[in-house]
Amino acid sequence: TIENDVAKDERNIFLTVIFNKNGAKIIEFIFSDGESLSFSQASDVRKGKTHNGVTYQIIDVVDLKFGSKAAIQLFDDDKTIRLHYSKGNYTEFYEK
């Protein structure tokens, strides 16, 4: 669906996220269908807080397949992670 010019698509998926894969600064998203995304860490971890006071950590990354830049934001509740990509767009994954 589209709300305020933003695509909204909520669906149930199973996702495993591996940080520092094999001791390297690699982050891998593995989906239940076998697809995966791999990123190389391109910045130090930065801490922040949303306007609602929710704390998080964020890093800049580079997609290892396409070379595109992105950011991975992990909220301190350890239940929500966002993959930020071009022009302020992001995909959010969270535990229900």
Secondary structure, DSSP 4 states (H G I P E B T S, - for coil): -EETTEE-------EEEESSGGGSSEEEEEETTS-EEEEEE-S--EEEE-TTS-EEEEEEEEETTT--EEEEEEETTSSEEEEE-GGG-EEEEE--
